[in-house]
């Protein structure tokens, strides 16, 4: 896979799967605009990219729950490049709590604002850069919590609300931007692990999710992969008897 020179912005890239996404794009030759709420975390990812030696990276601060911060990040991108090939809307704060009253009001506001409002605003403010690209893609890292009827995650109801909003935005944007050749690709992974065996009996891993993203954006422009939906079933380990199987 050759992504040499591709200009990619990844939000929430200061740690875990966001960092893995950013470094994976860079490993295939992309120039990655790394953003995170924490400047040191963003710079750590960018420095890791620079040390790996294939692609390049720059660090930016972007707090998706702050409209001013989102606008500042978009403006900084416009100062650094005349086009953007891929926007990865990855950043979103997970919120624990089974009952709606388990968390403070500000936590609810931040969760919904970051994942939902932040995604909408950033997409809005970088859309001109995407339109200037010869191969624009918008990738939304949503969650199985954004699927209708999904209830298996132990996330707070506000997180479910945020992800359903994000999914609704992605759906209508896919329809409306397709005529411009802008692909909107959404992923709905269940809870997954950062590391683990990539086997049928194991949990979904971050690397597998990242590989789906790279696969989608590397497809020819006639191929619009709209969504990735994942089975949330952990099968029996090899050699384990299965009850009722004949």
C-alpha positions in Angstrom: 0.0 0.0 0.0 1.5 3.3 -1.1 0.1 6.5 0.5 3.1 8.6 -0.3 2.4 12.3 0.0 -1.2 11.9 1.2 -2.2 14.6 3.6 -4.1 13.2 6.6 -5.6 14.8 9.7 -6.3 12.5 12.7 -8.1 13.7 15.8 -7.6 12.1 19.1 -4.2 10.9 18.0 -2.4 11.3 21.3 -2.8 7.8 22.5 -4.1 4.3 21.9 -6.0 3.6 18.7 -5.7 7.3 17.5 -1.9 7.1 17.8 -2.0 3.8 16.0 -4.1 5.3 13.2 -1.7 8.2 12.8 1.4 6.1 12.7 -0.1 3.6 10.3 -0.9 6.3 7.8 2.7 7.6 8.2 4.2 4.2 7.8 2.6 4.1 4.4 4.1 7.4 3.4 1.5 10.0 4.4 2.1 13.4 6.0 -0.1 13.3 9.1 -1.5 16.3 11.0 -1.7 14.9 14.5 -4.2 16.4 16.9 -5.0 15.8 20.5 -6.4 17.7 23.5 -2.9 17.5 25.1 -0.1 19.2 23.3 2.6 16.9 24.7 0.6 13.8 23.7 0.2 15.1 20.1 3.9 15.9 19.9 4.8 12.5 21.2 2.9 10.8 18.4 4.4 13.2 15.8 7.9 12.6 17.1 7.2 8.8 16.9 6.2 9.2 13.3 9.4 11.2 12.5 11.6 8.6 14.1 10.0 5.8 12.2 11.2 7.5 9.0 8.7 6.8 6.3 6.0 9.5 6.5 6.0 12.8 8.4 4.0 14.3 11.2 3.1 17.6 12.7 1.4 18.1 16.1 -1.6 20.3 16.9 -3.9 20.9 19.8 -7.6 20.3 19.2 -10.2 19.9 22.0 -13.2 18.8 20.1 -15.5 19.9 23.0 -14.4 23.5 22.4 -15.7 25.2 19.3 -12.9 27.8 19.5 -10.3 25.0 19.6 -11.8 23.2 16.6 -11.9 26.4 14.6 -8.3 27.1 15.5 -7.2 23.7 14.4 -9.0 24.0 11.1 -7.4 27.4 10.6 -4.0 26.0 11.4 -4.5 23.3 8.8 -5.4 25.9 6.2 -2.2 27.7 7.0 -0.1 24.5 6.5 -1.7 23.0 3.4 -3.8 23.9 0.4 -5.7 20.6 0.5 -6.5 17.7 2.8 -6.9 14.1 1.4 -8.2 12.4 4.5 -9.9 13.6 7.6 -10.2 11.0 10.4 -12.8 11.9 13.0 -11.4 9.7 15.7 -11.4 11.8 18.8 -14.2 11.2 21.3 -14.1 10.8 25.1 -15.6 7.5 26.4 -17.9 7.9 29.3 -18.6 5.2 31.9 -21.8 4.9 33.9 -24.8 2.6 33.6 -27.3 5.2 35.0 -27.8 8.6 33.5 -27.3 10.2 37.0 -23.9 8.6 37.5 -21.9 11.5 36.1 -21.8 15.3 36.4 -23.6 17.5 33.9 -20.4 18.9 32.5 -19.2 15.3 31.7 -22.4 14.8 29.7 -21.9 18.1 27.9 -18.3 17.4 27.1 -19.0 13.8 25.9 -21.8 14.9 23.5 -20.1 18.1 22.5 -16.8 16.4 21.7 -18.1 13.5 19.6 -21.1 15.0 18.0 -20.7 18.8 17.8 -16.9 18.5 17.4 -17.2 16.2 14.5 -19.7 18.4 12.7 -17.8 21.6 13.3 -14.4 20.2 12.2 -15.9 18.6 9.1 -17.5 21.9 8.3 -14.4 23.9 8.7 -12.0 21.6 6.7 -14.5 20.8 3.9 -12.9 23.4 1.6 -9.5 21.7 2.0 -11.1 18.3 1.3 -12.8 19.7 -1.8 -9.4 20.8 -3.1 -8.1 17.2 -2.9 -8.1 14.9 -5.9 -9.1 12.0 -3.7 -10.9 13.2 -0.5 -12.1 10.8 2.2 -13.8 11.5 5.6 -13.4 8.6 8.0 -15.6 8.5 11.1 -14.6 6.2 14.0 -18.0 5.9 15.5 -18.8 2.9 17.7 -21.2 0.0 17.9 -23.0 2.3 20.4 -24.1 4.3 17.3 -26.0 1.4 15.9 -29.8 1.2 16.3 -30.7 -1.3 19.0 -27.2 -1.9 20.2 -27.1 -2.1 24.0 -24.2 -4.4 24.9 -21.6 -1.8 25.8 -21.5 -0.5 29.4 -21.1 3.1 28.3 -23.1 6.0 29.8 -26.3 6.9 27.9 -24.7 10.2 26.9 -22.0 8.3 25.0 -24.7 6.3 23.2 -26.4 9.6 22.4 -23.2 11.2 21.1 -22.4 8.2 18.8 -26.0 8.0 17.4 -25.7 11.7 16.6 -22.3 11.1 14.9 -23.8 8.2 12.9 -26.7 10.3 11.7 -24.3 13.1 10.6 -22.1 10.6 8.7 -25.1 9.0 7.0 -26.5 12.2 5.5 -23.0 13.6 4.7 -22.3 10.3 2.8 -25.4 10.8 0.7 -24.8 14.6 0.0 -21.1 14.5 -0.6 -21.0 11.4 -2.8 -21.9 13.5 -5.9 -18.7 15.5 -5.3 -16.6 12.4 -5.1 -16.0 12.8 -1.4 -16.2 9.4 0.3 -17.6 9.2 3.8 -16.5 6.0 5.5 -17.8 5.1 9.0 -16.7 2.3 11.3 -18.9 0.9 14.1 -16.5 -1.3 16.2 -17.7 -2.8 19.4 -15.5 -2.6 22.5 -12.0 -3.7 21.3 -8.6 -4.2 22.9 -5.4 -2.4 22.0 -3.4 -5.7 21.9 -4.3 -9.3 21.7 -4.4 -12.4 19.4 -5.9 -11.6 16.0 -7.9 -14.8 16.0 -11.5 -15.9 15.7 -11.7 -16.6 19.4 -10.2 -13.3 20.5 -11.5 -9.8 20.9 -11.4 -7.3 18.1 -8.0 -5.5 18.2 -7.2 -1.9 17.4 -4.8 -3.1 14.6 -7.7 -4.8 12.8 -9.8 -1.6 13.0 -6.9 0.4 11.6 -6.4 -2.1 8.8 -10.1 -1.6 7.8 -9.5 2.2 7.6 -6.4 1.8 5.4 -8.1 -0.7 3.2 -11.1 1.6 2.6 -9.1 4.7 1.8 -6.7 2.8 -0.6 -9.6 1.6 -2.8 -10.1 3.0 -6.3 -12.4 6.1 -6.5 -15.3 4.1 -7.9 -15.5 2.1 -4.6 -17.5 3.9 -1.9 -17.3 1.8 1.2 -19.9 3.4 3.4 -19.7 1.4 6.6 -17.8 -1.3 8.5 -20.0 -3.2 10.9 -18.5 -5.8 13.1 -19.8 -9.0 14.8 -19.5 -8.7 18.5 -19.3 -12.4 19.1 -16.4 -14.2 20.8 -16.4 -17.8 19.6 -15.1 -20.9 21.5 -11.4 -21.4 21.6 -10.1 -24.2 19.4 -10.6 -27.6 21.0 -13.4 -26.3 23.2 -16.6 -28.5 23.0 -19.7 -26.7 21.8 -22.9 -27.6 23.5 -25.6 -28.9 21.2 -23.2 -29.3 18.2 -23.7 -32.6 16.4 
